[in-house]
Amino acid sequence: HAADSALSKNAYNARDNRSVARANQDVQWILGYDNRSGSAASVVVDDAIPAGTQYVQNSVELPPGWQVEFSSDNGSNYSTTDPGSSATNLRFYNNLLAESANGATQIASQPFTSTSQSSTGEDAYMPIPYKTRIFGIVHHSDQAGNELVC
């Protein structure tokens, strides 16, 4: 994982989202990862299913850009096939996690190249990701005034 990153893991009673779970109740585990490295990073998080608990098949929820693999042999081998309750380990990974990202990512081509947005002759070299779009600030244009082009 990236230098100066942070990993957190919290458990909640899945029925009422309280931090206390009792025997025979479903537990919702939430993993958090914060890339504080100052640049994009390739991230892999290995997580063992806690002793005395059992993974529920098809229960993994992932932010965009993240993938999961499953192991049934304590992490010796991984597969993308969900084995259900025989899972012993989960591996979460994201090949391009942005710096200061909250977990939601989208892979864009690297390196960025000049993009012609219209017939005005502008170019946009600095990408600005925002939600599901990428904006570019125009370097120059034949149009009067400033433009923001997406």
C-alpha positions as CSV (number, residue, x, y, z in Angstrom):
1,H,0.0,0.0,0.0
2,A,1.0,3.6,-0.3
3,A,3.3,5.3,2.1
4,D,1.6,7.4,4.8
5,S,-1.8,5.7,4.1
6,A,-4.3,4.7,6.7
7,L,-6.4,1.5,7.0
8,S,-9.4,1.1,9.3
9,K,-11.7,-1.8,10.0
10,N,-15.0,-1.5,12.0
11,A,-17.7,-3.9,12.8
12,Y,-21.4,-3.2,13.2
13,N,-24.5,-5.2,14.1
14,A,-26.0,-5.5,10.6
15,R,-29.6,-5.3,12.0
16,D,-29.4,-1.9,13.7
17,N,-25.9,-0.5,12.8
18,R,-24.8,-0.4,16.5
19,S,-21.2,-1.2,17.4
20,V,-22.2,-4.2,19.6
21,A,-23.1,-7.5,18.0
22,R,-24.2,-10.6,19.9
23,A,-23.9,-14.3,19.1
24,N,-25.8,-15.4,16.0
25,Q,-26.2,-11.9,14.6
26,D,-24.9,-10.8,11.3
27,V,-21.9,-8.4,11.5
28,Q,-21.2,-5.8,8.8
29,W,-17.5,-5.2,8.5
30,I,-16.4,-1.9,6.9
31,L,-12.9,-1.4,5.7
32,G,-11.6,2.0,5.0
33,Y,-8.4,3.0,3.1
34,D,-7.1,6.6,2.8
35,N,-4.2,7.2,0.4
36,R,-2.2,10.1,1.8
37,S,0.9,9.5,-0.2
38,G,0.6,12.6,-2.4
39,S,0.2,10.6,-5.6
40,A,-1.8,7.8,-7.1
41,A,-1.1,4.3,-5.7
42,S,-1.7,0.7,-6.5
43,V,-3.4,-0.7,-3.4
44,V,-3.9,-4.3,-2.1
45,V,-5.6,-5.1,1.2
46,D,-5.6,-8.7,2.4
47,D,-8.2,-9.4,5.1
48,A,-8.7,-12.7,7.0
49,I,-12.3,-13.7,8.0
50,P,-12.2,-13.4,11.9
51,A,-12.1,-16.7,13.9
52,G,-15.5,-17.9,14.9
53,T,-17.3,-16.0,12.1
54,Q,-18.4,-17.0,8.6
55,Y,-18.4,-15.0,5.4
56,V,-21.9,-14.6,3.8
57,Q,-21.9,-15.2,0.1
58,N,-22.4,-12.2,-2.2
59,S,-22.2,-9.8,0.7
60,V,-19.2,-7.7,-0.5
61,E,-20.0,-4.2,-1.6
62,L,-17.2,-2.2,-3.3
63,P,-16.7,1.4,-4.4
64,P,-16.1,2.0,-8.1
65,G,-12.6,1.0,-9.2
66,W,-12.1,-1.7,-6.5
67,Q,-12.0,-5.5,-7.1
68,V,-12.3,-8.4,-4.7
69,E,-10.8,-11.9,-4.7
70,F,-11.6,-14.8,-2.4
71,S,-9.5,-17.5,-0.8
72,S,-10.6,-20.8,0.8
73,D,-7.1,-21.9,1.9
74,N,-6.0,-19.1,4.3
75,G,-4.7,-16.9,1.6
76,S,-2.5,-19.3,-0.4
77,N,-4.6,-19.0,-3.5
78,Y,-7.2,-16.4,-4.6
79,S,-10.0,-16.5,-7.2
80,T,-12.7,-14.1,-8.3
81,T,-15.3,-16.8,-7.7
82,D,-17.2,-16.2,-4.4
83,P,-17.0,-19.5,-2.4
84,G,-19.5,-18.5,0.2
85,S,-19.1,-19.7,3.7
86,S,-15.8,-21.6,2.9
87,A,-14.0,-18.3,2.4
88,T,-11.1,-17.7,4.8
89,N,-9.6,-14.6,3.3
90,L,-10.6,-11.6,1.1
91,R,-8.3,-9.5,-1.0
92,F,-9.4,-6.0,-2.1
93,Y,-7.4,-4.1,-4.7
94,N,-7.4,-1.0,-6.8
95,N,-4.7,-0.5,-9.4
96,L,-5.0,3.3,-9.5
97,L,-6.2,4.9,-6.3
98,A,-6.0,8.7,-6.4
99,E,-4.2,10.6,-3.7
100,S,-6.6,11.8,-1.0
101,A,-9.2,9.5,-2.5
102,N,-12.2,8.3,-0.5
103,G,-12.2,4.9,-2.2
104,A,-14.3,5.9,-5.3
105,T,-12.1,5.9,-8.4
106,Q,-12.2,5.8,-12.1
107,I,-9.3,4.7,-14.3
108,A,-8.3,7.3,-16.9
109,S,-5.7,6.9,-19.6
110,Q,-2.1,7.9,-18.5
111,P,-0.4,10.2,-19.3
112,F,-3.1,12.7,-20.1
113,T,-2.8,14.3,-23.6
114,S,-4.2,17.5,-25.0
115,T,-7.8,17.2,-25.9
116,S,-9.6,19.2,-28.5
117,Q,-13.1,20.0,-27.0
118,S,-14.6,21.9,-29.9
119,S,-13.7,23.8,-33.1
120,T,-12.5,26.8,-31.1
121,G,-8.9,25.5,-30.9
122,E,-8.6,25.2,-27.1
123,D,-6.6,22.5,-25.4
124,A,-6.9,21.1,-21.9
125,Y,-3.8,19.5,-20.3
126,M,-4.8,19.5,-16.6
127,P,-7.6,17.0,-15.8
128,I,-9.9,17.8,-12.9
129,P,-11.9,14.8,-11.8
130,Y,-15.2,15.6,-10.2
131,K,-17.7,12.9,-9.4
132,T,-18.3,11.0,-12.7
133,R,-16.8,13.6,-15.0
134,I,-13.3,14.9,-15.9
135,F,-13.1,18.7,-16.5
136,G,-10.2,20.6,-18.1
137,I,-9.2,24.2,-17.8
138,V,-8.6,25.7,-21.2
139,H,-5.0,26.8,-21.9
140,H,-6.0,29.2,-24.7
141,S,-9.0,29.8,-26.9
142,D,-10.2,31.8,-29.9
143,Q,-13.3,32.7,-27.8
144,A,-13.4,35.9,-25.8
145,G,-13.3,35.4,-22.0
146,N,-12.5,32.3,-20.0
147,E,-14.0,28.8,-20.6
148,L,-14.5,25.7,-18.5
149,V,-14.7,22.7,-20.9
150,C,-15.6,19.1,-20.0
